């Protein structure tokens, strides 16, 4: 006799084989439902995660926008503050510049010349006082009558003569510069007078001679002083009388006023300008510059030597011949 079981779904009697088939089908259906439920749960979790991410993104975006706005506002305030301070500083500098400009405009020609006078004094001291030489150079105290600088030329302890210098820093040339210096020359019992100026008579730009006064640009004052100094030493060594010295100095001034000397001093000026240009390019081409510098120095020395030779010739000739040579 065959055993029977009951269906778990409807309760009817079923054979064991039928029961096994029913249970298997039930397990399969349960697996399908479980899989479908898992898919639904996963979908729901994914959608919930996406909603959370979107909400967090929106929150972060809003926070970043707020911080960016705050930073921009801080930057704008800092920039405005910096601009305000910069404008104030510019205004302060402009006021200071205007004050300095007004102060400069109020400065007299004497005050402007005082700086140039100090520079000339320093250059003469460096060139002719110990240890470079044995001369005496001194400035005349402000307010005292006379020239600006006194230069006593000395040779082996003996005074050979005096050169007086007057410094002018005016914008325009005035003829009374020369007449005033001639008076100073006589007042100081000087043998030579040099007017140092940046303003010259019409048609002159660097050097000229007016009577017994050498008119020279500040850049050439030491060169001219050296020529006058050598001449005074030569006259001293010859032991000439006062009249003979005056005649020799007149011949010297005639030569200095000649076209030959003017050409030579202009040549020397050009060489000095070339030397300065070479100095400015020294960093870029050091070796090349120094070779060119040596060539120019040699040429400049040759030019100065030629000047010295002509002056020596004037000093050593008889008075009549010296006058004719200088005039020629």
Steps between C-alpha positions, in 0.01 A plus 500: 500500500634836395552775769354840442591853609313827501572794275641793702308740280147356479506214758397232249651153511801465269751231437857541622614568152238772458594651838869512405414672172279752679768579760764538228277740312437691821876531567560626148221757531645610835842547340346711221315715754819539708699606194230748398490638853881537505492691169230730636696558820818570306314742272352677799836519675662636181232762458531597866877524462467719192257725686744531789790572264295762316397661829859497630628640168246778512595577859872503420442710188304752699769506772776544243306781334454667838871467582594623153275801541649565843855470366419727207350754736814483719718534191300796376525668839876433517547625144298811572705559814827450308385735224398759757836475676681509164308810397584663830869410458499631142340822615759529778785441255354748255475762773858424606618522139325832453653629824847393387440651158393829655802488732728431204351789304567728796866403517731773378772458243757529778342207684493292182859591430609399849456131419702536181760699695540215751545250217768716335679545831496123558634427150782754532598369843505144372712594198753740655513473878691227690544217437449575127692832515624771732266789411260676738131529406247682716151639465430862580247529782150592388426868540862605451602700195707320241503185293350170610818290510870587542761263359862564600735313267811365673818342372755347740360703787499833314184684396500550122180700468129500571201397291156629598174325406148636489205257468181609321188289463275744313271412214626786280839654434581843643799713403543626855616149598835579339535857632422384853759219481765738367444715809531190718821405317652834588365488856665161562818591309446196277690408185205327329120500522256224406125551467318166537151514349237306310383814316726637226509793261313451172668246274709345779416181683799359690800734522608850402726784616389856569807715555677356804213272603463137394131409474455125535232234551514319840599175325825659372603714797771260623650475149524879467630532857772249421612706197508824699680331787775362276543841341539673839755239609695548175506878550611456860785271402619751238518772766346762270413852601139603562487673161640195323252276680213723391623482140520119515153470655362730228654272238351199678153657502538582130577134433213379717268730304626361168315261278766231547443477873123518457515208256722302735283563805193398298684185395583430863136565590384251240746241623384548858139458382600180321667378816183559698296308244745215522466497877125460468544195275768342716269239657397355164839492331764546767802382304405679180425823687835508677690449174310788342549705816875455479499619139300811584713577806808478279347742251391735778849492651653572162267800459587635846870442434471701180341784698783482756762504226352812346477671839858402583606649168326824584658512845851429371507730195614861514213741571471631143510154347253365757252778415532427129466123551190538719341751259579272203 
